[in-house]
Amino acid sequence: MEDSYLYAQGKFKNINVPGADATLAFSINDSCVVVGYYQDVAQFFAFALKKSKVLSFGYPGAVATEAYGINDVGQVVGAYTFDYQIYHGFVTSPITGADFE
């Protein structure tokens, strides 16, 4: 199992999407939204996390959707694939604090 951690206020916090076999975090913005991807039994999904609340998303029909970065406006960049051979990039609409409520 692979783990990711957030270091804040002198402590490490484990970043783990509930039910995931592995969670990998790649980026954090100034609003403390963390993005990455996680694996379940069959495929990979992108996630955004803020204060222990997780938004999970995947491109329709893709076997893997991976988030690699988030800017301070909340736009997420990443890649998705249907066959693990050809990957396509994406940019999302901004994720805001309201999305985590």
Backbone bond lengths (Angstrom), bond angles and torsions (degrees), N, CA, C in turn:
res aa  C-N    CA-C-N  psi(-1)  N-CA   C-N-CA  omega(-1)  CA-C   N-CA-C  phi
1 M - - - 1.446 - - 1.529 108.62 -
2 E 1.312 115.21 136.91 1.456 120.69 177.84 1.518 109.39 -101.37
3 D 1.320 116.32 140.69 1.455 121.62 -178.71 1.518 110.21 -124.11
4 S 1.315 114.99 152.96 1.454 122.49 172.55 1.518 107.67 -124.24
5 Y 1.340 115.15 155.23 1.456 120.15 -177.00 1.517 110.64 -136.27
6 L 1.326 114.79 151.37 1.454 123.00 173.97 1.522 106.66 -115.97
7 Y 1.329 116.79 129.91 1.463 121.21 177.73 1.516 107.89 -104.28
8 A 1.318 116.81 115.25 1.465 121.66 -179.17 1.521 109.40 -145.99
9 Q 1.303 116.91 139.20 1.458 124.00 176.88 1.532 111.57 52.64
10 G 1.330 115.71 40.39 1.447 120.93 175.60 1.512 116.04 78.02
11 K 1.339 117.84 9.77 1.459 120.33 -178.31 1.528 110.22 -134.12
12 F 1.332 115.99 151.04 1.451 122.38 173.06 1.515 109.22 -92.19
13 K 1.336 116.46 136.46 1.454 121.83 176.53 1.524 107.55 -122.08
14 N 1.328 116.66 128.31 1.452 121.67 178.93 1.527 109.58 -70.99
15 I 1.326 116.41 131.03 1.465 121.83 175.31 1.513 106.26 -101.53
16 N 1.325 116.32 114.09 1.447 121.35 -175.42 1.523 109.08 -144.59
17 V 1.324 117.54 120.31 1.459 121.31 176.30 1.531 106.95 -77.59
18 P 1.335 117.85 126.23 1.470 120.55 -178.39 1.534 111.90 -55.47
19 G 1.331 115.94 132.57 1.455 121.44 178.53 1.513 115.33 83.46
20 A 1.324 117.84 -4.67 1.464 121.38 -178.21 1.521 111.32 -80.40
21 D 1.332 115.46 147.79 1.462 120.53 173.26 1.522 110.68 -78.35
22 A 1.340 116.89 -31.83 1.471 122.49 178.19 1.520 107.97 -152.54
23 T 1.324 116.87 145.00 1.464 122.94 177.82 1.520 108.38 -130.43
24 L 1.332 116.13 127.59 1.464 121.40 178.30 1.525 109.31 -123.56
25 A 1.309 116.90 120.89 1.464 122.06 177.51 1.523 108.62 -99.07
26 F 1.343 116.63 140.19 1.454 120.47 -176.56 1.515 115.09 -121.85
27 S 1.328 118.77 -25.22 1.459 119.20 -173.52 1.520 110.51 -153.42
28 I 1.331 115.13 155.82 1.463 122.59 175.46 1.517 107.37 -141.71
29 N 1.338 116.65 143.01 1.469 119.00 177.75 1.529 110.43 -106.81
30 D 1.328 116.25 -178.14 1.471 120.93 -177.34 1.525 113.11 -67.08
31 S 1.339 118.11 -15.86 1.464 121.92 176.60 1.521 111.51 -91.85
32 C 1.329 116.97 8.91 1.466 124.16 179.29 1.530 113.42 64.30
33 V 1.332 116.68 31.90 1.459 120.92 171.48 1.529 106.75 -91.44
34 V 1.309 116.14 123.38 1.462 123.49 -179.90 1.522 108.25 -101.60
35 V 1.344 117.42 137.02 1.462 120.67 176.00 1.521 110.39 -126.31
36 G 1.319 114.85 156.00 1.450 122.24 178.59 1.507 109.20 179.00
37 Y 1.321 115.44 -150.28 1.460 118.80 175.10 1.513 109.85 -146.12
38 Y 1.330 114.90 160.32 1.450 120.77 179.11 1.519 109.42 -134.82
39 Q 1.310 114.78 159.92 1.454 121.38 -178.89 1.515 109.43 -115.84
40 D 1.339 114.92 132.82 1.453 118.72 167.90 1.528 106.44 -107.51
41 V 1.288 118.70 -163.38 1.463 121.48 -175.72 1.521 112.42 -58.74
42 A 1.330 118.12 -40.51 1.468 120.75 -169.67 1.526 115.46 -108.09
43 Q 1.338 119.16 -26.61 1.453 118.77 -173.43 1.521 112.49 -156.83
44 F 1.332 114.76 -179.79 1.462 122.29 -179.65 1.529 109.76 -110.03
45 F 1.323 116.81 140.89 1.456 123.20 177.96 1.527 109.04 -128.15
46 A 1.321 116.73 146.96 1.458 121.66 173.61 1.527 108.53 -80.90
47 F 1.343 115.68 156.42 1.456 119.24 175.64 1.523 109.96 -144.57
48 A 1.330 113.94 156.41 1.463 123.05 168.03 1.519 105.27 -126.82
49 L 1.324 116.96 138.71 1.455 121.74 -175.24 1.516 109.34 -133.10
50 K 1.321 115.70 134.87 1.462 121.24 173.39 1.518 107.91 -146.16
51 K 1.329 115.48 124.81 1.473 121.82 178.49 1.525 111.82 48.88
52 S 1.302 117.30 50.13 1.466 125.23 176.33 1.529 114.63 69.48
53 K 1.327 118.18 5.43 1.469 121.09 175.08 1.522 108.18 -100.49
54 V 1.330 116.50 131.37 1.459 122.38 -173.53 1.522 110.78 -113.80
55 L 1.331 115.88 132.03 1.459 122.56 168.32 1.521 106.10 -106.99
56 S 1.314 117.42 123.21 1.452 122.45 179.62 1.522 108.16 -108.47
57 F 1.343 117.03 139.53 1.462 119.14 177.53 1.514 111.01 -150.95
58 G 1.331 113.92 151.98 1.452 121.04 177.85 1.513 109.79 -145.76
59 Y 1.323 115.89 148.81 1.454 120.08 176.92 1.533 107.66 -70.58
60 P 1.336 118.61 133.53 1.476 120.85 -176.98 1.530 112.61 -54.76
61 G 1.321 115.98 124.99 1.454 122.32 177.63 1.514 115.38 84.01
62 A 1.332 117.94 -9.19 1.472 121.08 -178.79 1.527 110.17 -76.53
63 V 1.336 116.57 148.96 1.460 121.29 174.64 1.530 110.92 -87.60
64 A 1.330 116.37 -15.91 1.461 120.65 177.88 1.521 110.02 -150.37
65 T 1.315 116.11 132.31 1.463 123.51 171.55 1.519 105.96 -129.84
66 E 1.333 116.83 124.69 1.459 121.28 -174.26 1.521 110.39 -128.69
67 A 1.329 116.97 127.74 1.465 122.51 177.37 1.524 108.35 -97.14
68 Y 1.337 116.31 128.90 1.461 121.26 -177.17 1.521 114.45 -113.86
69 G 1.324 117.89 -18.59 1.457 118.98 -177.73 1.510 111.86 -158.04
70 I 1.326 115.48 157.52 1.462 122.38 175.17 1.519 107.56 -143.47
71 N 1.332 116.02 133.93 1.461 118.98 178.35 1.519 109.75 -94.40
72 D 1.334 116.77 178.03 1.460 120.51 -176.34 1.529 113.57 -72.31
73 V 1.319 117.66 -13.45 1.475 121.32 173.56 1.529 109.88 -81.16
74 G 1.338 117.42 -21.66 1.458 122.17 179.50 1.519 114.50 105.82
75 Q 1.328 118.06 6.52 1.458 120.46 177.23 1.535 108.98 -76.89
76 V 1.318 115.21 132.74 1.460 121.56 179.97 1.525 108.68 -103.95
77 V 1.327 116.36 136.79 1.466 121.71 174.83 1.522 108.47 -115.74
78 G 1.333 114.89 148.26 1.450 119.05 179.72 1.506 111.21 -175.82
79 A 1.326 115.04 -157.05 1.464 120.99 -177.61 1.520 109.61 -144.31
80 Y 1.340 114.71 156.90 1.458 120.93 174.46 1.520 108.66 -140.34
81 T 1.342 115.84 158.72 1.462 121.33 179.65 1.519 109.94 -145.89
82 F 1.320 114.80 150.49 1.459 121.15 174.68 1.527 111.65 -100.10
83 D 1.365 116.93 -16.06 1.465 120.17 -171.99 1.531 114.38 -143.45
84 Y 1.307 119.67 7.20 1.467 125.11 -177.40 1.530 113.14 62.37
85 Q 1.319 117.55 15.09 1.458 120.97 176.93 1.524 111.26 -116.20
86 I 1.313 116.49 -43.39 1.462 122.03 178.92 1.526 107.60 -112.77
87 Y 1.335 115.91 127.13 1.458 121.63 179.67 1.516 109.49 -113.28
88 H 1.320 116.07 145.62 1.455 123.46 179.47 1.525 107.80 -121.77
89 G 1.332 117.22 142.44 1.450 120.97 178.05 1.515 111.96 -87.17
90 F 1.331 116.50 159.10 1.461 121.02 174.92 1.524 110.18 -145.60
91 V 1.325 114.93 157.46 1.459 124.60 170.24 1.519 106.08 -132.61
92 T 1.324 118.11 129.13 1.467 121.00 -178.97 1.525 110.71 -90.61
93 S 1.316 114.34 166.23 1.458 120.11 165.62 1.522 106.40 -66.54
94 P 1.322 117.99 157.53 1.475 118.94 -177.66 1.531 114.10 -59.76
95 I 1.311 115.28 138.01 1.456 122.70 171.51 1.520 106.52 -92.49
96 T 1.322 117.06 131.18 1.467 120.80 -178.45 1.527 109.56 -120.06
97 G 1.307 115.99 172.44 1.458 121.31 177.80 1.526 112.53 -58.31
98 A 1.338 117.08 -31.91 1.468 121.02 178.89 1.523 112.13 -63.41
99 D 1.330 117.86 -27.51 1.452 121.12 179.17 1.529 112.60 -66.74
100 F 1.330 117.73 -18.52 1.452 121.62 -178.51 1.521 113.04 -98.08
101 E 1.314 116.94 1.90 1.482 119.30 -178.43 1.502 112.28 -86.06
